[in-house]
Amino acid sequence: MARRRSVPAALACAAALLAAGSVSRASAQDLGNSQPCDGIPSCELQQQSAVPYKGDQTQGWAYYCTGDHPYYWGSAYAGNSGRWVQTNTCFTTTENGLAETGDPGKLDVTVTNWCPKAESYTISLACSPQPPPAWQENCTANAQYVTHDPGCPTVPNTSKQLSRTIGGVPIFFFLWVEQCSANLFWNCSADQGLVQCSSCTGKSD
């Protein structure tokens, strides 16, 4: 499932400059992860519907894992990025991790067609039947997020330290859940100095 979203004016301006030749075109195309399912339990690749692009066009899209594999293990709740794959080298895809908070099934991206002619864009998401480690399954997302620690008490047994490898170097990040009231929780992550938390309503396990 996919939903189109508006692209910030700065990104649209940059795309226009590139189209006009004021800036060099991208020399390397980001095709996602060559092994997007690595480390994701019972993973399946869910191919999304093709989207037509005009030459030198930028669009923002939100894609969602669905069915019996409704969870996308992205940066907000699993410390992962690039858990998708595309095939058309005319496109660059930039994942927007902060925009994914509040929904553990969402991949949010900004996509640019750098070719001067119309092209079709297709992306496949790595999806799992199991929720990512920092998401409380019995919470209902209410799509609020902050880039700081809310400062509420940590729910017992929710703190986790995980790691991922970038360029052969292990990078550690931290996940935890805070409870601010009887029915308000924050799912938080700290990755290389960036703290992001998304709220949900529900009850603690």
N, C-alpha and C positions, 0 to 999 in steps of 0.2 A: 504494500500500500504506500502511496506517495502523496505528498501535499506540497504544492508550490508555495513559496514564501517570497516576500520582497527582498531585494538585494540592497545593502547599504549604498548610499550615493557614492562614497569613496571607492568602493569596488567597481561600480559601474563606470566611474570616471577613469579608473586605471585600465579597464578593459577597452574603453574608447581610445585612450592614448596608445595602447598597444596596437589596436586596429589601424590607427592612423600612421603607425611607424615611428612614433615619438619615443617608444621604449622597445628594447629588443624583445622578441617573442620568447616564451619559455623554451629553454634548451632541453629540459628533461621533463617527461610527462609522468605524473604520479598515477600509477595504475592500481594503487592500493597494496595489499599484502599478498605476496606470492603464496602464502599458506595461511589464509585468514582464519581457519578453524583451529589452528594450533592452540592447545590448552583450554579450549571451550568444550564443555561436556555435551555429548550427543549432538554435536553441531551439524547443521545443514545450511547450505547456501540457498538463499531465497532470491531468485532473479526477479527484478522489478520490471515493470512495463517500460518499453522504450519511450524516450521523450525527444521530440524533434527540436533542434536548435538551428537558428540562423548562423551565418558566418560571423565570427568574432562576437558571439553573444554570451552573456553571463546570466545565470539564473540561480536562485536559491531554492533548495528542495529539502523537505523532511521525509525520510523513508522509515518504514516501520516493519519489524518482524511480526508475523501473524500466525494464526493457526495454532498447532500444538507445539510450535517453537517460537513463542512470543517475545523472547528476550534478546536484546542486542548487548553484548558485553563490551561497551565502549569505555571511554576515558572517565566518565562521571562515576561509574559504579564498579569498574573492574581495572581501571588504570590502563586500559588498552586503547589504541587508536589504529586506524587503518584496517579494521576488521571487515573489509569489503574488497571487491575486485571489479574492475572494469576492463574492457577490451579495446576500445577505440582510442588510439593515441592522439587524436586531435584534442582531447579534453584533459584539463587538470581538475582535480577534485580536492577541495580543502575541507577537512572535517572541523566542525565548530562544537567543541566539547562542552562549553558552557551552555549552549542552547539545547543540549541533550538532557540536562538535569531536569528532574521532575517526571521523566518517563523512561523506564528501563528498556523499552522496546524501540527507541528512536535513534536513528542516525541522521544528523543534521549536516548538510554540506552546501558549499558554494561551488558551482560548476561553471567552467568557461570553455567554450569551443574556440580554440585558437586558429582553426582552419578558416580560410576566407569563404568557404562554401557551406551550405547547409549539411548538417550531420545529425545522426541519431545517437543518443546516449543511453546506454544500458548499464546498470549497476546491480551487483548481487551482494546481499548482506549475509554475514555469518550469524546464524540465529541458534538459540538454545532453548530447550524446554525448562531449563533451570534458571532461576533468577541470578544475576551477578552478585558477587559476595557482599557488596555494601548496600544492597537493596533489601528492605524489609517487605517480604511478600504480602504480609497482611495489612500493609498500608495502602491507601488510595492516594495517588499523586495529586497534588493541587497546583503544580506548575509554578511554584515560587522558588527562586534560588538566590543565594548570596555568595559573595567571594570573601567571606570571613567566617570565623567561628562564631556561631550564635551564642555560645557561652552557657548553654544549658547542661544539666548533668548528663554524663554518658550512660547509656543503657548497659547494664552488666553483660559481659561476654560478647559484645559487638565489636570490640577493637581488634583490628587485624593488620598485620604487616605483610605486604605482598611485594613481589619484584617482577620486573620485566627487563628485557635486554635490548639495549640500543647500541648498535655498532659494536657488539661484543662485550659491552660494559653493563653489568647489572645495575639497574636503577630501582631503589626502594621507594614505596609509597605506602600511605597509611589510610585505613578506612575505619569509620566508627559511626555510631548512631547516637544522637542526643534526644532527650525527651524534655520539652519545655512546659508541657501541661499534660493533663490526663489523655488528651486526644491529639496532640501536636508533636510530631517527630521531625528530626532533620537527619538525612543521610549525608554524611560528610566524607570528603577525601582530601588528602594533602599530598601533592605530587610536585617535587622539586620546588618547594616554596609556595606553590599555588594552592590555596584552600578554596574549596567550593562545596556548598551544601544545598540540598534541595529538600523541600518540606513535603510531608505527607500526613494524612490523618488516618488514625487507626489505633491499635493497641499493641503494647509490647508483647513479645512471645512469653 
